[in-house]
Amino acid sequence: MRKIWDIPGGIHPPENKKQSLSSAIAPVPMPDHLILPLNQHAGAPAKPVVNVGDQVLKGQLLAEPGGFISAAIHAPTSGTISAIEDHPIPHPSGMSAVCMVLVPDGRDEWCPHHGVEDYTAASPTALLGLIRDAGITGLGGAGFPSAVKLGPKQPIDTLIINGTECEPYITADDILMQERADQIIAGVRIIAHILGNPDNILIGIEDNKPKAFEALEAAAQSSSTESSATGSTIQVVEFPTKYPSGGEKQLIQILTGKEVPSGKLPADLGIVCQNVGTTVAVYRAIQFGEPLISRVTTVTGEACTGNGNFEVLLGTPISHLLQLNGFDREQCGRLVMGGPMMGFTLTDTSVPVIKATNCILAGSHREFPPAPPAQACIRCGLCAEACPANLLPQQLFWYAQSQNLERLEAHNLFDCIECGACAYV
């Protein structure tokens, strides 16, 4: 059994995950239009390579990366580009941005695509090019282009696959690990090959996901022959549930005991982390030549009569998903994209599902009651005890109030992972 370490702080909010795990991943009927923002990822927006009125096929490139840190956009189905215009997008500010609108033709006809027969015979550079061409980004929420993250200049000795999914309500990764464990392991093998077969390959899972743990353990053991051939063994590591164990730096500390220094990246310690959903996307891109055009998304909350996980085409309007799940607007206290801790409120249900959309939470008034009146800080220190980054939230609060930017920086404001643990206590 591998040794695990604890992280400072952390909290134990109600999980509220069981209600969306009662059924398998379900398909979503085709909406009458798809809205595809040009910036669904960290970095520069993609640049359109099609025009209004163009007929496109499923999987066809619609927009190419707009820079080194950027990602391509592809057609989730066949149809016609009806507009390239500003449209509300999923964003905490409720802003609009340039989007392509695709009207499906009902044929769902693929463009020609093919995978790599033997990825072990391909160079890491070639595979990274295919991942970039497929528009793959991190599916855990950050949306960082995967080809950039998987091509560090530093030598890598540890690959960590994040199956933690510590945020309440969200179960997209849990159900993915239960149902597609073989694809996850296959994707891990490809990523390990790209990174030069690191000595350590670790999949981290909290102990509140026993079915996912068992499925990945079985899949990893069944591929043990291939593992010994590459010289790298996949270890599925279970550890106690605590929020926010799924943060990248927190998971690294739990599994390796190493702390990523302030201002440094995991790659500086020889570590690369990837989400389990991203590994499936990498597998399908390399094995079948499929770009990232859909993802698994959790729809949950008491304002919906149906809770579950769905394979959703990118660009699907949130309103379409909500309607299929019996959304009651009057019962909804708050509509959130993401989880209750790190998600943000949606004020417009016409916004689309994007690459980073892991959850749509339609919380009732009971689940999201009005916030109590703000009270003066009495410096009790509970927020500092809860902080997983060893910060002093109460000091940061006072410096922010006085706009003392120098002191904010001196107190490591930029090490904050915005997990919300300090606000929770």
N, C-alpha and C positions, 0 to 999 in steps of 0.2 A: 504493500500500500504506500502510495506516495505521500510524503509529508506535505501538509498544507499550513499556511500562516494566516493569522487574523489581520484585519485591517482596523485602523483606528475609527472610532465613531460608528456611524451607521444606526439604522432604526429598523423597526419591525411593523410597518403599517399592515392593515388587513389586506390579504392577497387578492381576494375576489377573482379567482381564476377558474374555479370549477364550472361556472355557468357557461363558459364558452368552449369547454373541452368535452361536452357530451356527445359530439358528433364529429365525423371525419371532415377533412377539407372539402368544401363544396364549390362547384363552379358557379359563376355568376352569369345570368343571361346577358346577351349583348345589349348595351345601351344604344340609343339612337344617334349619339355622337360621342366622340372622345376628345378631351381637351388636353393637349400636351405642352406644358410649359417648357421653354427652352433652357431654363435653369432649374433642374430637379436635383442638383448636386452641389457640392462645395466647388468653388472655383468659377471660372468664366462661363457665361452662357454658351450653349451650342449655337452654331450658325446654320440656318436653313439651307438645304440643297434642293428643295422642291418649291414649286410655286402654287398659288391658289388655282384650283381647277385641275391639278395633276391627279391622275389615277395612280394609286400606289398599291403594292402588294404587302401582305403580312410579312414582317421582318425586314422590310426595305428601309434603308437609311433615309431619314427625313432631315436630320441636322447633324453636322459633323462637330467634333470637339472644337471649342473656340480658343483653346490654348493648351499648354502643357497640363495644367490642372483643370480638366473639363471632362465632359462625357458626351457620347453620341446619343441621339434619340432615334428610335425606330418605330415603324408602324405596328401597333398591336394587332391590327387586322387589315384586310384589304378594303379599299374604298376610295373616297375622293377628299382631297384637301379643300375644304370649303372656305377657310379663312386663316389668315395669319395676323393676329390682332391682340390688343391688350385684353386681358380677362383676369378676374380675381383668382389668386393662387393661394395655396395653403401657406400662410405666413402669420406670425404673431401680430403683425401690424395690420393685417387685412388688405395688404397692397395688391395692386394689379401688376401684371408683367406680360411680355409678349408670349403668346401661345399659338400653337397650330391646332386647328379644329379639323378632325377627321370624321367624315360621315361614312359609316360602314356600308358596304354593298351587299352584305349577307352571305357572300361566298366564302369568306375567311380563307382566301387563297394565298398560299405561301409563295414567296420569291425563292429562287434556287438557293439552297444552302446545304452545306456538308461539313462534317466534322473531321477531326484528325484521327487517322487509323491507329497510330501508335504515338501517343504524346511523349513517351520516353525517348523516342528517336528525334524529337523536335527540340530546338534550342530554347532556353528560357526567353530569349529576346523575341523569338517568333511567337511563343505562346502569350507573352505579354501584349504583343501586337494584336492578337486575336481577342484577348480580353478587352483591350481598349476599343477595338472595332465593335465589340458587342455591347458597348455602353454600360458595362457593369460598374456599379458603385457599391459602397458599403450599405447593406440592407438593415443594419441595426439601428439606424436613425440619423447618423452623421452624414451619410451620403458622399463620403470621400471617394474619388475615382480609384478603383481597385488596382488598375495597371500601375499607377504611381506608387501606391502603398506596397505593392508586391515587387517593386524594382528598386529597393534601397541600395545605396552605394556601400553601406557597411555589411560585413559578413554576418550572416544570421545563423545562430545555433539553436534557437527555440521558436517553434511555431505554436501559437495558442489560438484555438478555435473557441469562440465565445458562444456558449449555449446557456448562459446564465439567465437572461431575461428576468431581471429582478424587479422590474416595475410592476405594480399592481395592475390587475385586469388583463394585461397583454399575454397572449398565449400562442402567438403566431409561430415563434421558434419552437415552443414545446411540441405542438402538433406536427411541425415539420420534422423534428427529430424522431417522433414516434412513427411517422408514416414514410419518411424518405431517408432513413438512416443510411441505406446503401449509397444513395446519391451523395450524401454529405461526406461519407468516407472516401468515395471516388474523387470528389472535389478536393478533399484534403490531400490525397495522393498527388494530384496535379499541382496544387500549390506548393507542396513539399519539393516536387521536382524543380519547379521554377526557382525556389530558394536554395537549391543545391542540397536537398535532403538533410535538413537540420537534425542534430543529434536528438533533440527533444521535440515530440509532437504531442501536445496536450489539448484535450477537449474538456473545458470546464463547465460543470452543470451543478446547480444548486440541488439540495436534497429534497426539494418539494416537487421534483419531476422524476419519480421512480420509473415510469414507463419509458420516458425518453432515455434515461440512463441505461435501462436494460436493452433497448433497441440499438443504441449506439455501441454498447459493449458487445452485443452479438455480431453486429456488422463489422466492428473492428477485428474481432477474433476470426471471423470468416475470411478476412483478407490478410491473415497473419502470414501466409506463404509469400504474398507479394511484399509484405512489410519486411520480412527477413531478406528478401532479394534486394531491396533498396537500402537496407541497413538502418531503417528508421522504424521504430515501433510506436504505434498510436496508443496513448494512455487516456482513458476516459476517467476523469477525476471528479468525484462528488465531494461537495463541501457544504457546510451549514448555510442555510438561507439567511441572508441579511441584505437589506437595501443600503447602499447601492453597489453591491458586489460586482455588478455587470459593467461598471465603468472600466475603461481599458486599463488605466493605471492601477485601479483597485484589484482587478483580476490578475494582473501580472504579479502584484504583491502576494496575493493569496496562493498562487500556484508556484511561484519561484522564490518568494521571500525578498525579491529585489524591489527597490523603490526607484521609479523614474525620477531623476532630479528635476528641479524646477528649470524650465526653459529647454529641456531635452526631450527627445522622442524615444519611444521604445526601441527603435532600430539602433539607437546609440548604445543600448545594452545588448544588442544582438537578438532582439525579439521582434516578431511581427504578429499582430493579432488580426483575426478575421471573424466575422459573424457567420453562424451556421447557414443562414440564408444565402450569404454571398458565396459560400463554397458550392452550394447547389447550382447557383447561376454560373459559376466558373465551369463546373462539370458539364452543364448543358451547352455552354458555348463551345467548349473544346470537343466534346463527344459528338454533338449533333450540329454545331454551327448556328445555334439559336441565340439571337441577341436577347437582352433583358427587356421583355415586353409585358411581363406580369409579375405579380408577387402575392404571397400569402398575407392577408390582412385580417386582424381580429375585429369583429363588430360586436360590441357588448354594451351593457348598461341597462338600467331598469326602464328607461324610456323606449326601449325596443323590446318587442315581444319575442323576437328571435335573437339568440346570441350564438355565435360560432365563428369559425375561421373559413375564409373564402379565397379561392384563387381568382384574383381580380386583375383585369387588364389595366395597365397604366393608362391614365386619362379618363377612367370611368368617373362620372360625377358622383360626389358623395351622396347627393340626393337620391340617386339610383340605388345605391347600397342600402341607404336608410329605408327607402320605400319597400324594398324586398324583405326587410326585417321588421316590419310593423312599427316604424318610428311614430311616436306620439309627441308632437311638438309641445303640446300643453303640459305634458308630464316631464318635459326635459328642463332640468335646472341649468345644465351647461353641456354644450357639445364640444368635445375635445378631440383634436388629432394627436395621437400619442397616448401616454398614460396620465394619471392624475398628478404625478410628481413633476414630470418634465415636459408634458404636452402643453399645447396652447389652445385657447378657445377659438372655435370657428364661428364666425358671424354670418357666413354665407355658405349655404349647402350646395351651391353650384360649383364650388372649387373641386378639382379632380384629385383622384388618388395618384400619387407620384411615387418615385422609387423609394423614398424614405417613409412612406405611410405604413407603419406597422400596426396601427390600431385606430379605430373610430369609436370613441367612448361617448355614448348618449346617456349621461348620468341624470338620474331623477333629482327632484328637489330634496329628497331624503339623502341621496348620495352626495349632492353638492349643495348643502344649505348655505344661506347668505353668510359671508365672512363676518365674524364678530368685530366690534369696534376696535380700532388700533389702541394699544396700551403702551405706556412709556416703558422703555427698556430699564430694568432694575439691575442689570449686569449679573444675572443669576448664573450665567455660564453654561446653561444647558445647550445652547446652540453650538458652543465650542466643543462640548463633549460629543455632539452628534456629527460634527464635521469629519468626513472621511479623508479630507485633504490636510488636516491639522492646521486649519486656518482659525482666525478669531473673527467670526461673523459680526459680533457686537462692535468690535473696533472698526471693521470695514463699514458698518452701518453709520457710525458717527463720522468717519472721514468722508463718506459719500454725502452725508447731510451737509457738511461744511464745504464740499467740493474741494477737499484737500487731495488733489490727484497724486502728489508726490508721496504722501503717506500711504495712500491706497496701493501704489505700486510697491512701496517698501514692505507692505504687509502681504505681498504676494497675491493681489487680487486676481491676477491672470492664471493662478493655479486653481481657482474655483471651477468646479465641473458643473455647477448649476443644477445640482441634484435635488435641491429643495429640502434636504434633511433639517437644516437650521430653521426653516420656516415651519416645518411640521411639528417640531417640539415646542 
